[in-house]
């Protein structure tokens, strides 16, 4: 609402979007013309569209329920040789939304959501927790390396988390070189899941990556932007790692459109990437509102760098509850200082300190949404776009109750490092699990954004 530039672009963008979406079949259009298209146009997106190209805007618009159903309907109509294998990956921060909204346990919510998606024609439903395992493990290793190189490498520290696409977009388009060299190179769980589905799973199933249509169910709209990044694209097969991102709220819209209640759906076990195995109970990582990068990296660094085994982490709230710090002291000296900065108010304060050379932190877990990933704008919002605080409180309670599993304890991950990724220090690990972030040149008018 703060951005005046959107108004003058709306008419042009709508024309472009209509042209691109005019190929939809009449059946899909009639069935889903009441869905809220406005939500897909980034009016709710933290990466304000004044830093987007018209083409990007149109491509994000296509990441909606209509595109999902276009593929489902093609599978019903076209020759089997042209069928797509539909795979849906569920983010752990989306499951508490379904559990709280429909008064289910988180395990029931996962199985019923899987059952609903498969009733539509989806072939596989995965949990992205394994992708977060990889992302956290790679982030841990990178932080230790950066800390050890801090005296030789100017931009080694601080290190900023890279899992939030709203933050990444803002850093690349607005903050530029001041920040981008400090961003951890580990891919986000979403994009690592894209590599797992289009790489590992495709090979296991003897499928070409372009034969898989990969959908991610996520808490926020910025994940749609992340899926469009050119570096998350398999040029050989002309195939993105993630073809479509739907928010939790968009899945509920589909349920409402089909008059389906979660409580009436048959429970189906969530699929595993490995052979014919099924996932067990839902697990999460440490961290009350996100994948817990701060906690995992802090404990790993304390052990690796200083031989300290940290059992419990104590957060100290600073200016507000969304800016907290964690420190490690040894022999009377503070040797590690980490922070969690959620929401753009805290991000701006953090960047201001960085500019002034008064930055004390070694690592910051940065998330664009106040309250973290559970409070993503694709879920837990009232009809007028405000946070549903009662529902969010329930979601936090559900999420906190999920058992924690350390990434190091996942035997599948350890085996994949050795057999699929050719060892932890291999070139394939760098190519598959890492990316680079750099400043994107903007016109002067694009930088006049009030966050």
N, C-alpha and C positions, 0 to 999 in steps of 0.2 A: 504493500500500500504506500510505502514511502517513495517508491520508484516511479517518477513521472514519465520516464522514457518508455515504459511498457505501453502506455496509452497510444502513442503514435505508431507503435509497431503492430498493434493488435490486428488492424484491418489487413495489412500486408501478410502477416503471419497466418491469419485465418484463411486467406485465399490460397496460400501455398499449401497449408495443411489439407484443405479441402481437395486440392488437386492431387495430393499424394495419397489420400485415403479414398479417392473416388473409385478405386478398383475393388473395394469391398463388395462381396456378393449381396444381393438384396435380402437374402435370408438373415445374414449376420446384422445388416443395418436395421431391419425391422425388429429383430429380437433384442438389440442392445442400444437402440437410439435414445433410450431414456437414461442411460448411464451418464454420470457427471463428467463430460469431457473437459470442463473447465479445470478440473483437478489435475489434469495431465499437462496443462500449459505452463507449469512452473509458477503459477500465482502463489502456490503454497511452498515453493522450493526456495531453500536458503541461498542457492546460487542464483541470485537475481538475473533475469533474462537480459539485462542490459550488457552482460558480458557473454552473451551467447550469439552465435550466428543464426541467421534465418534457417539455414539447413539443419543445424543442430536442433532448433526448436521444433521443426517439422518431424525430425527423426525421433525425438523424445515423445512427441504426440502419438507416434505410431506404436509406442510401447504401452499399449493399453489392452483392455479386455477384448476389444474387437479383433486385434491382431492375434491374440491367443485363440479366439474362436475361429478365426479364418483358417489357422493351421488345423484345428480340430475338424472343421468341416471339410477341408481338403482331403484329410485322411479318409473321410467317409465317402467322398465322391470320386476321387481320382484313382488311377491305376496303382496297384500296390507297389510297383517299382518306384513310384514318386512319393510314397508315404514318408512322413517324418516320424522319428521316435521322439515322443514328448517326454522330457525329464523336467521335473520341478524340484528345486532346492529350497528348503525352508530355513530361514534365519532363526536362531534360538530366541532372539528378542521379539519375534512375531508370535511365537507360541503362547506366551503369557497373555497376550491380547485376546486370543481366541478362548483360552481357558477362563479368564476373568469375565469376558463378555457373555459367554454361554454357561457360566457356572459349572465348569468341568475341571478335572485335574489336568495337569499339563500333559501327562501321558495319554489321557483320553482325548484331549484336544489334538495332539499330534496324530493319533490313529484315526480319528474322525475326519480330520482335514485330509489325511491321506485317502481315506475312503471316498470322500466327496470328489477330490480331484480325479481319482481313478474312475469314478462313475461318469465323469465328463469325457473320458477317453485318454487321460494321461497314462503313460506306460510305467514310469518310474517316479517315485517321490523320495528324495534324499534329505538328510539333515546336514547342514553346513558346519556342524561343530568340528568335524575332522579338518575342514579347510582352515578354521580358526586355530586349530592345533598347529598346523604348519606355519601360519602367519605369526603366531606368538613365539614359536621356537626360533624362527628366523629373526624376529625382532630382538629377542633375547641375545642371540649370538652377535647381531650387528651392534647392539649397545655396548657389549663388553669390548668389541673391537674398537669402536669409536672412543670409548673411555681410555683404552690403552694407548690410543694415538693422539689424545687430546693436546699434547704438548708439541707434536709435530705437524698436525693438521689443523688449520685455522677453523674450518667449519665442522670439525668432528662433533663438538658439543655446543649447544644442547642438541638432543635428538628429539624430534617431534613424531608422535604416532601418525601412521598413514592410513588408518582404517576408515576414516570418515570422509566421504567424497565431497561434502559441502565445504569442509575445512580445506581440502586439497584444492578444490576449484578456486576458492578465495585466495589461497596462498599463491597459486600459479598466475591468476589473472590480475590480482591487485597488489599483493605483497612482493611478488617477484623474487629476485635473487637474494634479498635480505633473508628469506626464509627457506626457499626451496632446497638449498644445499643441506639444510638441517633435517629434512624430512626423511624418516626411515624408508629404505627402499623395498622393504617387504610388501608384497601385494596385500590388499585387503582380503578378508575371508571370502567375499563374494567372487572376486576375480580368481583367487586360487581354486575355488570350487569350479569356476569355469574351466580352468586348466585340467582339473581332475575329471570333469565330465567329458569334455571334448578331447582330452588327451588319454588319460589312464583308462577310464571306463569305455571310451570308444574303441580303444585297442583290445580291451578284454572281450568286448562284444563283437569284435571284427566289423566295426562300423566306420564309415568315413565321417569325420566331424560334421560336415555339412548335412549329414542325414539326421542329425540330432537337433531338435529345437529345444533350447535350454531356457527355462523360465526360473527366475528367482523371486520368492516372496519375501519382501523386506519391510522394515518399519517406516522407511522414509522415501521421498520422491527423488532425492539426490542420487540414489542408487541407479536410477534410470540414466542419469548423466554419466555415471562411472562406466556403465556398460558400453557407452559410445566411444570411449578412449581408443585412439588408433593403436596404441601399444597392446591392447587387449583383443587382438584380432589375429586369426590364423590366415595369413595371406595365401598360403599354398592351397587352402580349401575354400577361400573366399568366405570365411565363417567367423563370426564373433564368438568369443568364449561364452558370453551371455547374450541370448537373442532378445530377451524381453524381461523387464522387471515389473512386477505387480506389487502394489503395497497391500498390507493386510486389509486395509479398508476396501480396496478394490475387489479382493476375494469375497468379502462380506457382501458387497454390491451384487456380485454374481449370484451368491446364495439367495439374496433377496429377490433378484430378477427371476430366479427359477423357483421361488417359493419353497426353498429347502431350509430346514432347521438343522443345525449341527447335532442336536439331540436325536434326530431321526436317522442320521447317517450311520451306516455300518462301520464298525472299527476295522481298519486294515493296518497291519504292521508296516512301518516305514522301511523302505528298501535300504540295502547297503551297497556300496560300490564294489563289494567283494563277492564274487561268485553268486550263490543263491542265498546268502545269509540275509537275515533281517536285523534291523536295529533293535536294541533292547530299550530299557527306560531312558528317558531324556536326561542328559547330563549337561552341565554348563561349566564355564571357567570362573575363576575368582573375579570379583567385581560385582557390585550390586545392580548396575544399570547397563553394563556393556560387556564386552568380551574380556575385560580385566587386564588389559595390557600393562597398566601401571603396576598392579600387584605382582603379576608373574615376572615382569622384567626386574622389578625391585628385589624380589627374593632371589632370583637367579644371579643378579649382579652382586648382591651382598655375599652370596656363597662363593661365587667364582673369583671375585676381586679381593674380598676381605676375609673369607673363611668364616663368615657369620651366618648361622642358620636362623633365619627370621621365621617365626611361627605365625605371629599375628601382626598385622599392619595397623598402625594407629594414624588415622587421618586428623589433621588439624585444619579446621575451617578458617579461612582468612576473611576477605571482604564479604563473602556470601557463601552459601552452601554449595554453590557450583564452582568455587575455586578453593581447592584444598591442597595441602602439601603433606608429604611424608619424608621423613629424614632418617638417616642412619648415622649413629655416632659411634666412634671407636677411639679409645684412648683420649676422650675429652674433645675430639675434633669431629665436626660434621663432614663425613666423607661421601655421602650420597644425599642429594636433595631432589626429590621428584614432586611433580604437581599434577593435578587434574584440573583442566580448564574447560568448562562446558558452557556453550552459548557465546554469541559474538561479543557481548559486553566484556566478558572475561578474556576472550581472544584478543580483543583490541588492547586491553590493559597489558596483556602479556607481550604483545608486539611492541607497544610503546616502550616498555622496559628494555626490550632487546635493542631497539633503536638507540636508546640512551646509554647502552653499555652497562646497564644495571641488572642484568639477568643472572640470577643465582642458581637456576635449576639445571640439572644434568639431563633430565627427561621430563617431557610433558605429554600426558594423554589428552589430546585435543579432540573435542566433539562439538559439532556445530549446534546441537540441540541442548537447550537448558534441561537438566535432568537426565541427559544421556540418551542412549539409543532407544530405550523403552518409550521415551517421549517423542519419538519420531513423528513427523507431521502426517505420515500415512496411516496412523492409528491413534487411538485414544484422544480423538478430537471431537468436540461437540459440532452440531450442524453449522454453527456460526464460526467455526474454525478455531475456537479456543480450546485449550487443554481440558480434557475431562478428568478433573483432579481425583474424583472418587474412583473412577475406573483405573487411573494410573496408580493409585495407592494399592488397589487390589493386584494389579499387575506386578508391582514391586514385591508384594508379599509372595505371590506365586513364584516369581523368578528367584528370590532369595532362598526359597525352600527346595529348589532343584539341587540335587547332589552335585558337588564339584569333582571334576576329574582333571588331573594335571595333564597337560599335553605330552609330557615325557612318559606318561603311563599308557599311552595308546600304542599297543603293539603293532597295529596296522600301519601307523605312521612310521615307526622304526623300520618295518619291513619295506615300505615303499621308498624310504630314503636309500636303502641298500640295493633293491632290485629294480625299481622304476627310475629313480633319480640318480643312480650310479654313484652313491656316496654323498655325504653331507657337504663336502667341499667341491663338488663337481661343477662343471660348466652348466650341466642340465639343471641343477638347483638354481643357479643364477638366472637362467633363461626362463624357467618355469615359475619360480616363486618370487622373483624380484622384478622391479621396473625402475624407471627413473622419473624424477619430477623436475621440471624446469619452468622458468618464467615464460609466459605467453604474451607476446606483444599485443597491446590494446591501443585503440585510438584514444586520444585524450578524453573524449566525451564519455567513453566507457568506464573511466576510472572514477567518475564523480558519483560514487555510490555511498549512500548514508546507511551504515550498518547499525 
